[in-house]
Amino acid sequence: MTPTTLDSAYAANRANAVKASRMAAAHGDRSRAAAVRSMADPSRHFLTFDARGSGRASEVFGDLAKADHVAVLVPGSDTSLDTYDRFRAGAVALHQRLGPRAAVIAWLGYETPGTISADVLTTGLAKEAAPELLEFIGELRRVNGHAGLTLLCHSYGTVVGARAASGLDISDLVLIGSPGTGVDSAAGLHTKARVWAGRGGDDWIADVPHTRADLFGTTVGFGTDPVSPSFGARVFAAGDGGHSDYLKPGSVSLANIARIVLGETSEMTHG
């Protein structure tokens, strides 16, 4: 990707979405066909798109090449092309809150675990996702090398962000609704980025044990709670919302996340 090839990439991925929709319809998968058909709309801008399996996509909101601030969203469990609209809604809300100086990217670049699955308790899928995220952020820097870049990770996505953190050229790493990151402290992430953490008052993730244990050769759990003082992140107020409410329009969490992305942290409220 380069600034001059963005439009051709967007056009190519819209064409891919048209083909994928036709193939899904031909195989009788009406739900996938409808979901993918909407992604072929001329108003949509995808840097990457792959409709195979659970699907991969990275959608841009705003002018990526000219933006002064860029936020990349990494989703948690049960996110796929079939459930993509709820993930996209958060990206849209954040971009509207940030305004024209910023761009937002919804990065569905890995196979997310099911909420009810063994995968959601281990770092296996995060280990596979981390190199993809590293490569993607590197490509973004070739498109826009001047913008402040914030990585915003939700739920299991915080495990992905943590695995990649040491190699990412970002200014801020934001962890929301995190089950833990797989390390005991922010220092263990080995990143020069500022590390932020927030959790809504009604988020069920607070009741998940923030521990790690070795069971039959596999490490289960992700350790220290990122909003705890011992982790050492900068904790911001996230309001009273639930696990899926962090980017809800009008919420305290959305306002504070936007301040982080824009570098207006003196105005934010802390947890």
Secondary structure, DSSP 8 states (H G I E B T S, - for coil): --GGGHHHHHHHHHHHHHHHHHHHHHTT-HHHHHHHHHHTSTT--EEEEE-STT-EEEEEES-TTT-SEEEEEE--TT-SGGGHHHHHHHHHHHHHHH-TTEEEEEEE-S----SSSSGGGSSHHHHHHHHHHHHHHHHHHHH-SSSEEEEEEETTHHHHHHHHGGG---SEEEEES-S--SSSSGGGG--SSEEEEE--TT-GGGGS----EEETTEEES--S-TTSTTT--EEB--TT--TT-TT-TT-HHHHHHHHHHHT-GGG--B-
